[in-house]
Amino acid sequence: GMPDRDALLKLFEWLDTPDDKRSPYAPEALKAFPYMDGGLFSERTEIPALDETIRTTIIVDGCQEFDWTNVNPTVFGSIFEGALSHDARRSGGMHYTSPENIHKVIDPLFLDALKAELGQILERPVAGGARTKALRDFQDKLGGLTFLDPACGSGNFLTETYMCLRRLENKVLFELSKDDQSVFVFEDVEKSPVRVSLSRFHGIEINDFACCVARTALWIAEKQADQDTAKVVMRVYDELPLTDYAGVVEGNALRMDWNDVVPASECDYIMGNPPFIGHISRMKNPTLGEDIQNVWGTNQDIDYVSCWYKKAATFLGSKTGSTFAFVSTNSITQGRQPSIIFPSLFDDGWRISFAHRTFVWNSQADDQAHVHVVIIGMDKK
């Protein structure tokens, strides 16, 4: 056989080769691997020389023992964030968000209302088809919702939201499959019964490695949700190839036009946990001051995180019904800062729709950042 390093390079290249471009003379071992697509293997990765130790670590100690099927995609990112050095994480203000804290944002922002709406639909009588129609409309509504996390890190908010919506949709599909007349609805094999799609989940992240992790976490979430759906509708899915997913964009969210990621007219909810970088670090890093100047039009003595509030409010300005919510250092609610940050938002018709008072942020990564945070949700209702 060829040296292991070459084998891996060939394997990665093979995984990125569509079926119609594949050589019929490839070794059988390679032919066993399906085309992955989705851009997962399109980057040519630097692979170091593999010695016996690395080989053993990968084959014997690592991959074989661990069952990746049930890995929680929301936690997946923190495994990799742990691999980034403490300094790299701290300077970028990156903090992994626990599922519990994510729900403090997404539940009041949209999830509670969606669950309540489904609950009311399920109380309708089955006879007459009104319940079935309401279920279908609700499923279409779920599939039409569009999300943006403009500081998405390794994708925790996006994956958790995606999984929650797919669970709701699976409930809908289960209810539809119980109603007699819908048994034949899923027979159209070409058409997936799923409406909730990754294409409506958008993120912006400045760290290219975190972008890759976020995309991968979303794919894992999609595959797991597909397996659950398959159990409900009694049908096997084509697991691969992955659909090309360009939803997570690398860039500085404060310097780019969010419309290039998702048009404001299509965006329903903006949420996330923008970097915890206090105003102190601006002295060390002048570009942060420039970002604040850029967003607020003045280099005020305010926290970096305030830029996301301003930018989200401006971005969603003309769209009625859109809302946003962020986790932020609690400094933006104390001292002089509120009088600088909030009047311009209030003048534009925004109001605080829900909030969590200060609590200590606990991140899952080893290095627990002892930051005190608030959560603020805003809408124009």
C-alpha positions in Angstrom: 0.0 0.0 0.0 1.0 3.6 -0.3 2.1 5.7 2.7 -0.8 6.7 4.9 -0.4 10.4 4.2 -0.9 9.9 0.5 -3.8 7.6 1.2 -5.6 10.3 3.1 -4.9 12.9 0.5 -6.3 10.5 -2.2 -9.3 9.7 0.0 -10.2 13.4 0.6 -9.9 14.1 -3.1 -12.1 11.1 -3.8 -14.8 12.3 -1.4 -14.9 15.5 -3.3 -15.2 13.8 -6.7 -18.8 13.5 -8.1 -19.8 10.1 -9.3 -19.7 10.9 -13.0 -16.1 12.2 -12.7 -14.8 9.1 -10.8 -12.3 6.8 -12.4 -13.6 3.3 -12.9 -10.1 2.0 -12.2 -10.0 3.3 -8.7 -9.1 0.7 -6.0 -12.1 -1.0 -4.4 -11.2 0.4 -1.0 -11.8 3.9 -2.4 -15.0 3.0 -4.3 -16.6 2.1 -0.9 -16.7 5.8 -0.1 -19.6 7.9 -1.4 -19.4 11.4 -2.8 -19.8 14.0 0.0 -20.2 17.3 -1.8 -21.3 20.4 0.1 -17.8 21.7 -0.1 -16.7 19.7 2.9 -13.7 18.3 1.2 -13.2 20.9 -1.5 -10.3 22.6 0.4 -7.0 20.9 -0.2 -5.9 20.2 3.4 -2.3 20.2 4.6 -1.7 16.7 5.9 1.5 16.2 7.9 3.6 13.0 7.7 1.9 10.4 9.9 4.1 8.4 12.2 3.1 5.3 14.1 2.0 7.3 17.2 -0.4 9.6 15.2 -1.7 6.6 13.3 -2.4 4.7 16.5 -4.1 7.7 18.1 -6.4 8.2 15.1 -7.2 4.6 14.3 -7.1 2.8 17.7 -7.6 5.3 20.4 -9.8 7.9 18.7 -12.3 7.2 16.0 -13.1 3.6 16.7 -14.1 4.1 20.3 -16.3 7.1 19.9 -19.7 6.8 18.4 -20.3 10.0 16.5 -23.9 9.2 15.5 -25.3 10.8 18.6 -22.9 13.6 19.1 -24.8 16.8 20.0 -24.1 19.3 17.2 -24.7 22.2 19.5 -21.8 20.9 21.7 -19.8 19.8 18.7 -18.4 23.3 18.3 -17.0 23.5 21.8 -15.0 20.4 21.3 -13.1 22.3 18.6 -13.1 25.6 20.4 -11.3 23.8 23.2 -8.6 23.2 20.6 -8.1 26.9 19.9 -5.6 28.4 22.3 -6.9 30.2 25.3 -5.4 33.5 24.0 -7.0 33.1 20.5 -10.4 32.6 22.1 -10.1 35.4 24.6 -8.8 38.0 22.2 -11.6 37.2 19.7 -14.2 37.3 22.6 -15.3 33.8 21.6 -17.4 31.9 24.1 -19.2 28.7 23.6 -22.9 29.0 24.6 -24.5 26.2 26.5 -27.9 24.9 25.2 -29.5 26.2 28.4 -28.4 29.7 27.7 -29.2 29.5 24.0 -32.8 28.8 25.1 -32.9 31.9 27.2 -32.6 33.7 23.9 -34.5 31.6 21.4 -37.5 30.5 23.6 -38.9 34.0 24.2 -37.7 35.2 20.7 -39.7 32.6 18.7 -39.8 29.1 20.0 -42.3 29.4 22.8 -44.8 31.0 20.4 -44.3 28.3 17.8 -44.8 25.5 20.3 -48.0 27.2 21.6 -49.3 27.6 18.1 -48.8 23.9 17.3 -50.5 23.1 20.6 -53.6 25.0 19.6 -53.7 23.3 16.2 -53.5 19.9 17.8 -56.6 20.7 19.8 -58.7 21.1 16.7 -61.0 18.3 15.6 -59.6 15.9 13.0 -62.9 15.6 11.2 -63.5 18.0 8.2 -59.8 18.4 7.4 -59.3 21.8 9.1 -56.7 20.3 11.5 -54.8 18.8 8.6 -54.8 22.0 6.7 -53.7 24.0 9.7 -50.9 21.5 10.3 -49.7 21.9 6.6 -49.8 25.7 6.9 -47.9 25.6 10.1 -45.3 23.3 8.5 -44.9 25.8 5.6 -44.5 28.6 8.1 -41.7 26.7 9.9 -40.0 26.2 6.5 -40.3 29.9 5.7 -38.6 31.3 8.8 -35.2 32.8 8.2 -32.4 33.2 10.9 -29.2 35.2 11.1 -26.5 34.9 13.8 -24.1 37.8 12.9 -21.4 36.5 15.3 -22.0 32.8 15.1 -18.7 31.3 16.3 -18.9 27.6 15.9 -22.6 27.7 15.2 -24.2 26.9 18.5 -27.3 29.1 18.1 -27.9 28.1 14.5 -27.6 24.3 15.2 -29.8 24.5 18.3 -32.4 26.5 16.5 -32.3 24.2 13.5 -32.7 21.1 15.6 -35.7 22.6 17.5 -37.5 23.5 14.3 -36.9 20.1 12.8 -38.3 18.5 16.0 -41.4 20.6 15.7 -41.7 19.7 12.1 -41.3 16.0 12.9 -44.2 16.4 15.3 -46.2 17.9 12.5 -45.3 15.0 10.1 -46.2 12.5 12.8 -49.6 14.1 13.3 -50.2 14.2 9.5 -49.2 10.5 9.2 -51.9 9.7 11.8 -54.6 11.4 9.9 -55.9 8.8 7.4 -55.9 10.8 4.2 -52.3 11.8 4.4 -50.8 8.3 4.1 -50.4 8.8 0.4 -48.9 12.3 0.7 -45.4 11.0 1.3 -45.4 8.6 -1.6 -43.9 11.1 -3.9 -40.3 9.8 -3.4 -38.7 12.6 -5.4 -40.0 15.2 -3.0 -38.8 15.3 0.6 -41.6 15.9 3.1 -39.2 18.2 5.0 -39.7 22.0 4.7 -37.2 23.3 7.2 -34.0 23.7 5.3 -30.4 24.7 6.2 -30.6 27.3 3.4 -32.5 29.6 5.8 -29.9 29.6 8.5 -27.3 32.3 8.1 -24.2 33.2 10.1 -21.3 35.6 10.0 -18.1 34.7 11.7 -14.6 36.3 11.6 -12.6 33.2 12.4 -12.3 30.9 9.4 -11.8 27.8 11.5 -15.0 28.5 13.5 -16.8 28.9 10.1 -15.8 25.4 9.1 -16.8 23.9 12.4 -20.2 25.7 12.2 -21.0 24.4 8.7 -20.0 20.8 9.8 -22.1 21.1 13.0 -25.1 22.1 10.9 -24.6 19.2 8.5 -24.5 16.8 11.5 -27.7 18.3 12.8 -29.3 17.9 9.4 -28.3 14.2 9.2 -29.6 13.5 12.7 -32.9 15.2 12.0 -33.3 13.3 8.7 -32.9 10.0 10.6 -35.7 11.1 13.0 -37.9 12.2 10.1 -37.3 8.8 8.3 -38.7 7.0 11.4 -41.8 9.2 11.3 -42.6 9.0 7.6 -41.3 5.4 7.3 -39.1 6.2 4.4 -35.3 6.1 3.8 -33.5 9.2 2.7 -30.5 9.6 0.5 -28.1 10.5 3.3 -25.5 11.8 0.8 -24.4 13.8 -1.0 -24.5 16.8 1.4 -26.2 19.8 -0.1 -23.9 22.7 -0.7 -24.3 25.0 2.2 -22.9 28.5 2.0 -24.9 29.9 4.9 -22.0 30.7 7.2 -19.9 33.5 5.8 -16.5 34.5 6.9 -16.0 38.2 7.6 -16.1 41.1 10.1 -19.8 41.5 10.7 -19.4 45.2 11.6 -17.7 46.1 8.3 -19.9 44.2 5.9 -23.4 44.6 4.6 -25.6 41.9 6.1 -27.8 42.1 3.0 -25.0 40.2 1.2 -25.5 37.3 3.6 -29.3 37.4 3.7 -31.6 40.3 2.4 -33.2 42.2 5.3 -36.6 41.7 3.6 -36.3 37.9 4.1 -34.8 37.9 7.6 -37.2 37.1 10.5 -34.9 36.7 13.5 -31.4 37.8 14.4 -29.8 36.3 17.5 -26.5 35.3 19.0 -23.7 36.0 21.4 -21.5 38.7 20.0 -17.9 38.9 21.3 -17.3 39.8 24.9 -14.7 42.5 24.4 -14.9 45.4 26.8 -14.0 48.9 26.0 -10.6 48.4 27.7 -9.3 46.3 24.9 -9.9 49.1 22.4 -6.8 50.8 23.7 -4.8 47.8 22.7 -6.7 47.2 19.5 -7.5 50.4 17.5 -9.5 48.5 14.8 -12.2 47.9 17.5 -12.5 51.6 18.0 -12.8 52.0 14.2 -15.6 49.4 14.1 -17.5 51.3 16.8 -17.0 54.6 14.9 -18.1 52.9 11.7 -21.4 51.6 13.2 -22.3 54.4 15.6 -20.8 57.3 13.6 -18.9 58.4 16.7 -16.2 56.7 18.8 -18.2 56.6 22.0 -16.9 55.0 25.2 -19.2 52.0 24.9 -18.9 48.3 24.8 -18.0 46.6 21.5 -21.1 44.4 21.7 -23.4 47.5 21.4 -22.5 47.6 17.7 -24.5 44.5 17.1 -27.6 46.0 18.6 -27.2 49.1 16.5 -26.5 47.2 13.3 -29.3 44.7 13.8 -31.8 47.6 14.5 -30.7 49.4 11.4 -30.6 46.3 9.2 -34.2 45.2 10.2 -35.4 48.8 10.3 -37.9 48.7 7.5 -39.2 45.2 8.0 -42.2 44.9 10.2 -42.4 42.0 12.6 -38.7 41.2 12.7 -37.0 40.9 16.1 -33.6 40.4 17.5 -32.0 39.3 20.8 -28.4 39.1 22.0 -26.4 37.9 25.0 -24.2 40.8 26.1 -21.9 41.8 28.9 -24.1 43.6 31.5 -22.0 46.7 31.2 -24.3 48.0 28.5 -27.1 48.3 31.0 -25.0 50.1 33.6 -23.5 53.5 34.2 -23.3 55.9 31.3 -23.7 53.3 28.6 -27.5 52.9 28.4 -28.0 56.6 27.8 -25.7 56.4 24.8 -26.9 53.0 23.4 -30.6 52.8 23.8 -32.2 56.3 23.0 -31.4 56.0 19.3 -33.0 52.5 19.2 -36.0 53.7 21.1 -36.4 56.7 18.8 -36.5 54.4 15.8 -39.5 52.6 17.3 -37.7 49.6 18.9 -38.6 48.5 22.4 -37.3 45.9 24.8 -39.6 42.9 24.3 -38.0 40.6 26.9 -34.8 40.5 29.0 -32.9 38.5 31.5 -31.3 40.3 34.4 -27.6 39.8 35.1 -26.4 36.2 35.5 -22.9 34.7 35.5 -22.0 33.3 32.1 -20.9 29.7 32.2 -19.3 28.4 29.1 -18.8 24.7 28.5 -15.1 25.2 27.5 -12.6 24.5 30.2 -11.6 28.1 30.5 -14.7 29.5 32.2 -15.0 33.1 31.4 -16.4 34.8 34.5 -18.4 37.4 32.7 -21.7 38.8 33.9 -24.2 39.0 31.1 -27.7 40.1 30.3 -30.0 39.0 27.5 -32.0 41.7 25.7 -34.6 41.0 23.0 -36.0 43.9 21.0 -39.0 44.3 18.6 -41.1 47.1 17.1 -44.5 45.7 18.1 
